[in-house]
């Protein structure tokens, strides 16, 4: 069987499985991973998806309901998957005679990638760029002959962008855009607060125009970081160490430097279903520093107890820290 035929068969299986209604977040993660493996997988999936909709519009094989014989016995349980498969077969046929590639357009359908809580996900884009998603992060990607766009819907992502002077690479994060031509950098979004850290290269951070006022803009290079919140963009002084600390999550670590315990607890909580709650202002204001394993929240809580004499209460729903 050819690679194209294999991709088409696999795409059919994914569509039937999804249409049956038995679809979970884990299934979506697996589908996204399969789509990311090869452009041929994406092409097969979206071609059949489009044709499926065309098949729905012309009806189910043109058979009137009253002409369908009754389904009895064990076959009844399998009728829905069978009908879906039959419709998909018609969709494949429709697609084969209606969909004609148009090389001049070169428009890629937007794809969504997401990472579960406490895990990271590596994504290879069609243009050769690499994206690493941090915990509970979501991006959408789309590319055409003129540009490459990424929407950071939530969380944090590290980018290694393939150089292509003719196609700008733009990351959309809330009311900010980050534009590059070839670089290594990360973008984190917390609501409308956007943080950018650059390892090498150069990026421009722009506010999306609106409201009549002149949009804020700033350009940063390797070793620099910036925080955008509201109408302001704060550019920090150059510090490779600060940028390295901001990207420690890529090694499964969290790095703090005179960070309040309240902020450190909130950062740890991004990586776990059970959050850390600091329940009183005195404990919340304690400043801490050091590097910690993001996945080992219990060890972090023990260090707080042993080093600062704080009280640690572990419940099924949360880890509570107090003075």
Buried (B, 14 or more C-beta within 10 A) or exposed (E): EEEEEEBBEBBBEBBBBBBEEEEEEEEBBEBBBBBBEBEBBBBBBBBBBBBBEBBEEEEBEEEEEEEEEEEEEEEEEEEEEEBBBBBBEBBBEBBEEEBEEEEEEEEBBEBBBBBBEBBBBEBEBBBEBBBBBBBBBBBBBBBEEEBBBBBBBEBBBBBBBBBBEEBBBBBBBBBBBBBBBBBBBBBBBBEEBBBBBBBEBBBBBBBEEEEEEEBBEBEBEBBBBBBBBEEEBEBBEBBEEBBBBBBBBEEEBBBBEEBBBBBBBBBBBBBBEEBBBBEEEEBBEBEBEEEBEBBEBEEBBEBBEEEEEBEBEEEEEBBBBBB
